[in-house]
Amino acid sequence: MASGEGRTAFQQELLQLKATLRQLGECGARMLEDAMKALVNQDYDLAEDVRKRDNQADALDRRVDDDTMSLLALQAPVAGDLRTVLGAARMATDLERVADYAKDVAKVARKLHREKYYWPLEDIPAMAMCCTKMTRLVLDALDDEDPEAAIQVARMDHDVDARWKLLRDQLVEHMESDPRHVRQAARLLLVARYLERVGDHLVNVAERVHHIATGEFRSLDDA
């Protein structure tokens, strides 16, 4: 194969790798959206559907792994391309964790589908909405290799963290003041914690995108 043809083939494989990462991220975002709908609407069937969809995310994660190994073994990428290939495997791990946490939210939704909520679900859906926006923004940042968009993702996580701390304090207070609601409050506290962790994983992805775009690896926690 001529060098020009080889370069073209490599670029096509790299684009496919990014496309698979986007599929994985979109899978997690949709799972998270539907898991939250299942929780709010107490929809057992939707929660069960989300739980089963985790297999799709796992399959996409494995595909990224396989494609990454193939590119490293057969194409020997350098410089920015190498950053993308190496970063892809790590980003896939974080995006797959988003899907895992969405599955965990769905499991809580199944457990609570027959219980009357004693406490209005407002901040939890707001956290989930922020996480899905972060997911789609970081995927766009990866496509465009846009470091500023990556930084914006990290800044959005500040809102997720703030809501988590508020919810944690409120739910603990509810558990202390009315023991009848301890089990439900504890499960909702788990959901909030899952969403806080989703935000952290998306910041990890944003840091990888920033590294791919700039060649500089930096923590975006204080962005």
Protein Blocks (a to p, Z undefined) as FASTA:
>chain_A
ZZklmmmmmmmmmmmmmmmmmmmmmmmmmmmmmmmmmmmnopaklmmmmmmmmmmmmmmm
mmmmmmmmmmmmmnopghjlmmmmmmmmmmmmmmmmmmmmmmmmmmmmmmmmmpccfbdc
fklmmmmmmmmmmmmmmmmmmmnopaklmmmmmmmmmmmmmmmmmmmmmmmmmmmmmmml
mmmmmmmmmmmmmmmmmmmmmmmmmmmmmmmmnopacdfklZZ
